[in-house]
Amino acid sequence: MWVVNIPTIKDRTGVDQADLGLMLLVLGASAWVGMQLAGRAIDRLGSRPVVTTAAVALALTIPGPALATDGLQLVLALAVVGFFNGIVDVSQNAQAVVVERAYGRPIMSAFHALFSLGGLVASILGGTLIALDVDVRASLAAAAVLGVVVALSLRPSLIAAPAVHEDAPPRGRAPWTSRVLLLGLLAFALLLGEGVAYDWSTVHLRDSLGSSETVAAFAYGAFSITMTIVRLFADRVVAAWGPAVYVGRAALVGAAGLLGAALAPNAELAIVAWGVFGIGLAGCVPQFFSAAGNVDESASGTYLARVTSMGYLGLLAGPSVIGLLTHWVPLTTAFAVPIVGCLAAGLLAPRALAPATSEESRR
């Protein structure tokens, strides 16, 4: 709801595009800080109270940007929104790990599919309210009320934290392991590719292939739709193949899709290729999050926060990296960076997603 109202809020506060870009970086930086604190809080309190509290706080802060009247107020509001959003990102995935563990089979991708559907519903609802000329302050206030009601009503259904093992490391001070570092790096690589799709797919069709802005929008649409659909069904494939085999194959499909987009001679083939890219990426990162949460149950929140924050940095860095490279090489050549990231994820997935041994968990 905040995203679809960015142009309106930008006009209300009088900020230009450059200032807005810096403010969005502040939002991302504060989200990263929230992620670090979330891991420690989850390991001390469990994900249930953390995700509930953070979700309520996030809902209550969503109207902040709409209430801002100048740039200073907007950047402060975005910093608060980003902070609580970072906590929600980690704690909802931590709760999903607990639920998946109790459920007995992979279901992490389905949670991420519902996350995607939530964004789709919000974009449709937000766009409708804008078309009806509903004041942005009223729209985000209504979203805040809905968010609070949903968070509080669902709290009793969430699973409490498991018992702490006596030999567990001190809370919030779990050591880095080679597995956690590798999971984080692969999440960084694939979310970098996802960020490229978000910000550069439409530019690719318009500037590299000469399509209209209307046609160019279908590139991102194809990527988003295939991502959502595949996430709804990926868990069954993961259950049959195992997460390592699934990511090993899916990441290579993603690399092939983006390579196809880079080499596509026309917009039609490029749109199909961006859709294939979405198919490949859809179910991969959820497996990294699930694995991070299961490296050591006593430090699940800390490890999940580390992998999530590294992946989040990739999501933020991807568009910037491509933008910098386009000063020296064509956009399609710059796509080599996320393609290599997909290939690396496919090749290293077996090592990253192999079951953790007790010795590895203690390192």
C-alpha positions in Angstrom: 0.0 0.0 0.0 2.9 2.3 0.7 4.6 1.4 -2.6 1.6 2.2 -4.8 1.2 5.6 -3.2 4.8 6.6 -3.5 4.1 9.1 -6.4 1.3 10.8 -4.4 3.4 11.0 -1.3 6.4 12.3 -3.3 4.2 15.2 -4.6 2.7 15.9 -1.1 6.1 16.3 0.4 7.7 18.1 -2.5 10.8 15.9 -2.8 12.5 15.2 -6.1 13.5 11.9 -7.5 17.1 12.1 -6.3 16.0 12.9 -2.7 13.4 10.1 -2.9 16.1 7.6 -3.9 18.2 8.6 -0.9 15.2 8.2 1.4 14.5 4.8 0.0 18.1 3.9 0.9 17.4 5.1 4.5 14.4 2.8 4.6 16.5 -0.1 3.4 19.3 0.7 6.0 16.8 0.9 8.8 15.3 -2.4 7.8 18.7 -4.0 7.9 19.2 -2.7 11.4 15.8 -4.1 12.4 16.8 -7.5 11.0 19.9 -7.7 13.2 17.9 -6.9 16.3 15.1 -9.3 15.3 17.4 -12.3 15.4 18.5 -11.7 19.0 14.9 -11.0 20.1 13.6 -14.2 18.5 16.2 -16.3 20.1 15.3 -14.8 23.5 11.6 -14.6 23.2 10.5 -16.8 20.3 9.1 -15.7 17.0 5.5 -15.5 18.1 5.7 -12.4 20.4 8.2 -10.7 18.1 6.3 -11.1 14.9 3.0 -10.0 16.5 4.5 -6.9 18.2 6.5 -6.0 15.1 3.5 -6.5 12.8 1.3 -4.3 14.9 4.0 -1.6 15.1 4.6 -1.8 11.3 0.8 -1.4 10.7 0.7 1.6 13.0 3.6 3.3 11.3 2.4 2.8 7.7 0.3 6.1 7.8 3.5 8.0 8.7 4.7 8.7 5.2 1.2 9.9 4.2 1.1 12.3 7.1 4.5 13.8 6.2 4.4 17.3 4.8 8.1 17.8 3.9 11.2 15.8 3.2 12.5 15.6 6.8 9.3 14.2 8.1 9.1 11.7 5.2 12.6 10.4 5.8 12.0 10.0 9.5 8.7 8.2 8.8 10.4 5.9 6.3 13.2 5.1 8.8 10.6 3.9 11.3 8.7 1.9 8.7 11.9 0.3 7.5 12.9 -0.7 11.0 9.8 -2.5 11.9 9.5 -4.0 8.4 13.0 -5.5 8.9 11.9 -7.1 12.1 8.7 -8.5 10.5 10.7 -9.9 7.6 12.9 -12.0 9.9 10.3 -12.9 12.5 7.7 -14.1 10.0 10.2 -16.3 8.4 11.3 -17.6 11.8 7.7 -18.5 12.6 7.4 -20.2 9.2 10.5 -22.3 10.0 8.8 -23.4 13.3 5.6 -24.2 11.5 7.3 -26.1 8.7 9.3 -28.1 11.3 6.1 -29.1 13.1 4.3 -29.7 9.8 6.7 -32.3 8.7 7.3 -31.4 5.1 8.5 -28.4 3.1 6.0 -25.5 3.0 8.3 -22.4 3.1 7.7 -21.5 -0.6 3.9 -21.4 0.0 4.4 -18.7 2.6 6.4 -16.7 0.2 3.7 -17.2 -2.4 1.2 -15.6 -0.1 3.6 -12.8 0.5 3.6 -12.2 -3.2 -0.2 -12.4 -3.4 -0.4 -9.9 -0.6 1.5 -7.5 -2.7 -0.7 -8.2 -5.7 -3.9 -7.6 -3.7 -2.5 -4.4 -2.2 -1.5 -3.1 -5.6 -5.0 -3.7 -7.0 -6.7 -2.3 -4.0 -4.3 0.7 -3.7 -4.7 1.4 -7.4 -8.5 1.3 -7.1 -8.5 3.7 -4.2 -6.3 6.1 -6.1 -8.6 5.8 -9.1 -11.6 6.7 -6.8 -9.6 9.7 -5.5 -9.5 8.5 -1.9 -7.1 10.5 0.2 -3.8 8.7 0.7 -4.0 9.4 4.4 -7.4 7.6 4.6 -6.1 4.7 2.5 -3.0 4.1 4.7 -5.0 4.6 7.9 -7.4 1.9 6.8 -4.5 -0.4 6.0 -3.1 0.3 9.4 -6.4 -0.7 11.1 -6.6 -3.9 9.0 -3.0 -4.8 9.8 -3.5 -4.4 13.5 -6.7 -6.5 13.5 -5.1 -9.3 11.5 -1.9 -9.4 13.5 -3.7 -9.6 16.9 -6.4 -12.0 15.7 -3.8 -14.5 14.4 -1.5 -14.4 17.4 -3.2 -17.3 19.3 -2.7 -19.5 16.2 1.1 -19.0 16.1 3.5 -21.6 17.6 5.4 -20.7 20.7 9.2 -21.0 20.8 10.6 -24.5 21.4 12.5 -25.3 24.5 16.1 -24.1 24.7 18.8 -26.8 24.7 21.1 -26.8 27.7 24.2 -26.9 25.6 23.0 -24.0 23.4 25.4 -21.1 22.7 24.6 -17.7 24.4 21.6 -16.1 22.9 22.2 -13.7 20.1 26.0 -14.5 20.1 25.9 -17.7 17.9 29.1 -18.2 16.0 29.3 -17.8 12.2 29.5 -21.1 10.4 30.7 -21.8 6.9 27.2 -23.1 6.1 25.5 -19.9 7.3 27.9 -17.8 5.3 27.4 -19.8 2.2 23.6 -19.7 2.6 23.8 -15.9 3.0 26.0 -15.5 -0.1 23.7 -17.6 -2.2 20.7 -15.7 -1.0 22.6 -12.5 -1.9 23.3 -13.8 -5.4 19.7 -14.9 -6.1 18.0 -11.8 -4.5 20.4 -9.7 -6.5 18.9 -11.3 -9.6 15.4 -10.7 -8.2 16.2 -7.0 -7.7 17.4 -6.8 -11.3 14.1 -8.1 -12.5 12.2 -5.6 -10.4 14.0 -2.6 -11.6 15.5 -3.5 -15.0 13.1 -5.9 -16.8 10.9 -3.1 -18.1 13.9 -0.9 -19.0 15.4 -3.8 -20.9 12.3 -4.1 -23.2 11.9 -0.4 -23.7 15.5 0.7 -24.2 17.2 -2.4 -25.6 14.3 -3.8 -27.7 12.5 -0.6 -28.5 9.1 -1.7 -27.2 6.5 0.7 -25.8 6.1 1.3 -22.0 2.9 -0.7 -22.1 4.5 -3.7 -23.6 7.6 -3.3 -21.4 5.4 -3.6 -18.3 4.6 -7.2 -19.4 8.2 -8.2 -18.7 7.9 -7.5 -15.0 4.3 -8.9 -15.0 5.5 -12.2 -16.5 8.3 -12.4 -13.9 6.0 -11.7 -11.0 3.2 -14.0 -12.1 5.4 -17.0 -12.6 7.2 -16.3 -9.3 3.9 -16.4 -7.5 2.4 -19.5 -9.3 5.6 -21.6 -8.9 5.9 -20.7 -5.2 2.4 -22.2 -4.7 3.6 -25.6 -6.0 7.3 -25.6 -5.4 7.0 -27.2 -1.9 5.7 -30.5 -3.4 8.7 -30.6 -5.8 11.1 -29.8 -2.9 9.5 -32.7 -0.9 10.0 -35.1 -3.8 13.5 -34.0 -4.9 15.0 -32.5 -1.7 15.9 -28.8 -1.4 19.5 -29.2 -2.7 18.4 -30.9 -5.9 15.5 -28.5 -6.4 17.7 -25.3 -6.0 20.5 -26.9 -8.1 18.1 -27.4 -11.0 15.9 -24.3 -10.5 18.8 -21.9 -10.3 20.1 -23.1 -13.6 16.6 -22.6 -15.1 16.8 -19.1 -13.8 20.2 -18.5 -15.4 18.9 -19.9 -18.7 15.8 -17.6 -18.5 17.9 -14.4 -17.9 20.4 -15.4 -20.6 17.4 -15.9 -23.0 16.1 -12.4 -22.1 19.6 -10.9 -22.8 19.8 -12.6 -26.2 16.1 -12.2 -27.2 15.7 -10.5 -30.6 12.2 -9.1 -29.8 9.9 -8.2 -27.0 7.7 -11.2 -27.2 10.6 -13.7 -26.7 12.0 -11.4 -24.0 8.7 -11.5 -22.0 8.7 -15.3 -22.1 12.3 -15.4 -21.0 11.6 -13.1 -18.0 8.8 -15.4 -17.1 11.2 -18.4 -17.2 13.6 -16.4 -15.0 10.8 -16.1 -12.5 10.1 -19.8 -12.7 13.7 -20.5 -11.8 14.1 -18.1 -8.9 10.7 -18.6 -7.3 11.3 -21.4 -4.9 15.1 -21.1 -4.3 15.5 -18.4 -1.6 12.8 -19.9 0.7 15.0 -23.0 0.9 17.9 -21.0 2.1 15.8 -19.3 4.8 14.4 -22.7 5.9 17.9 -24.2 6.0 19.3 -21.2 8.0 16.5 -21.5 10.6 17.4 -25.2 11.0 21.2 -25.0 11.3 20.8 -24.7 15.1 17.4 -24.5 16.7 18.7 -22.6 19.7 20.1 -19.8 17.5 17.5 -20.1 14.7 16.6 -16.4 14.9 20.2 -15.2 14.7 21.1 -17.4 11.8 18.0 -16.6 9.9 18.6 -12.9 10.5 22.1 -13.2 9.1 21.0 -15.0 5.9 17.9 -12.7 5.5 20.0 -9.5 5.8 22.6 -10.8 3.4 19.9 -11.6 0.9 18.3 -8.2 1.5 21.6 -6.5 0.7 21.6 -8.3 -2.6 18.0 -7.2 -3.4 19.1 -3.6 -2.8 22.5 -3.9 -4.5 21.3 -5.6 -7.7 19.7 -2.7 -9.4 22.6 -0.4 -8.4 25.3 -2.8 -9.7 23.6 -3.1 -13.0 23.1 0.7 -13.2 26.8 1.3 -12.6 27.9 -1.4 -15.2 25.7 0.2 -17.9 28.2 3.2 -17.9 30.7 0.8 -19.6 28.8 -2.1 -21.1 25.3 -2.6 -22.7 22.5 -3.5 -20.3 22.2 -7.0 -21.7 25.9 -7.6 -21.0 25.5 -6.4 -17.4 23.0 -9.2 -16.9 26.0 -11.5 -16.8 26.4 -10.6 -13.1 23.0 -12.1 -12.0 23.4 -15.0 -14.5 26.7 -15.9 -12.8 25.0 -15.6 -9.5 22.3 -18.1 -10.6 25.0 -20.5 -11.9 26.9 -20.3 -8.6 23.7 -21.0 -6.6 22.9 -24.0 -8.8 26.4 -25.5 -8.4 26.8 -24.8 -4.7 23.3 -25.6 -3.5 24.1 -29.3 -2.6 26.8 -28.1 -0.2 24.7 -25.2 1.3 21.5 -27.2 1.7 22.9 -30.5 2.9 21.6 -31.4 6.4 23.7 -29.7 9.1 25.6 -32.0 11.4 25.8 -31.4 15.2 29.5 -30.6 14.8 28.8 -27.9 12.2 26.0 -26.4 14.3 28.5 -25.8 17.1 31.2 -24.2 15.0 
